[in-house]
Amino acid sequence: MELFSQAKNWKDYLGSILKDYLRGRVLEVGAGIGGTASTLCDGAQEEWVWLEPDRVLAGVLSSKIKEGNLPRCCSGIQGVISDLAPRLKFDAILYVDVLAHDRS
């Protein structure tokens, strides 16, 4: 994950395709260590919510937010889709790198 978080060309390319859709409230499923948010969350979003099932990785993400290493609009939830409140609505939902890092 650390190595792929540094894949700047890939993230920039992905951002060039998705940037017009990443407005309002964005949910990033399987946020890992925040590589996608740090590249694609550019302040145009009202809110960027990460959802990470791994407790250790969720801790890393929380630390990055506290340390100011992720944009201010970022917040997170440690869990899976079923842990989200049904009332939550998002303008975009991202599943970036989720299948590539499946451990099963």
N, C-alpha and C positions, 0 to 999 in steps of 0.2 A: 504494500500500500504506500509506503513512504516513497519508493522509487516512482510509482505511477503518479503520485501527487505532484511530481516535478516534471511531468510530461506537458510542458508549457505549450508546445506547438499543437498537440492534440486538444488541449483544453481551449486554446484560442480558436482553433477551427470549430470546435463544438459550439463555442460561444457565438461565433459569427453566424451560425445557423439558427441558434436558439434565442439570441438576445432580444429580438422583437417580441418574443412570447414570455419573457421573464419579467413580468410587471405585476404589480399588486402583491398578492400573497402567494409565495412559492413554497412548496413542500419538497424537500429533497429526501428521498427514501434511501436508507443505507449510506449515510453520509461519511462513513469511515473516519478519516482523520481531518476532514475538512478541505481536501484538495479542490473539489469542485466549487464549493462555496467561496473559497478564497480567490478563485479565478473568475467565476461567473456572476457572483453577487457584486454588483457595481454601484449600489446605492440607488438605482432606479426602482428598486423593489420597496414596497411598503413594509414587508416582513418576509424573512427567509427562515423557514422552520426546518430544522434537520430532524430526522427520525432515524435513530440508530439502535438496533437491538442489542449490540454487544456492550456490556456494562463498562469495560475498560475503554473502548473507543469513545463511548458517550462521555466518559470522564475527560478524555483528551480534548474533545470538542468543547466541553464546558470550560476547561482551563484556557483554551485558546480565546474564547469569548471574554473571559475575565481579564486576560492579559492584553486584550485589544488586538489580537492577531487574526480575528475574523471581523467582518463589518458589523457595525452597531445594530443593524436590523436583524441580525442572526439570533435565534433562540433555538432551544432544542428539547426533544423528548426522547428519553431512553425507553425504547419499546418497539412494538410492531404496529401495523396499520390498525389492528383491532383495539389498540390502546388509545387511539385518537378519539376525542369526544365527537359524537355524531354531528354536533352543530358546527364543527370546524369546516370552513369552505376555503378552497384555494383556487387561484387563477391558473396555476401551472403546477404540475407534479412531475418531478424528475426521478428517474431510475437510472442514474449514470453509474456504470461500473459494477452494478449489483450482480449481474450474472457472471461477470468475469472473476468475481471474488467469492463465488459460492463455494463453501467448504464441504458440502455433502458428497 
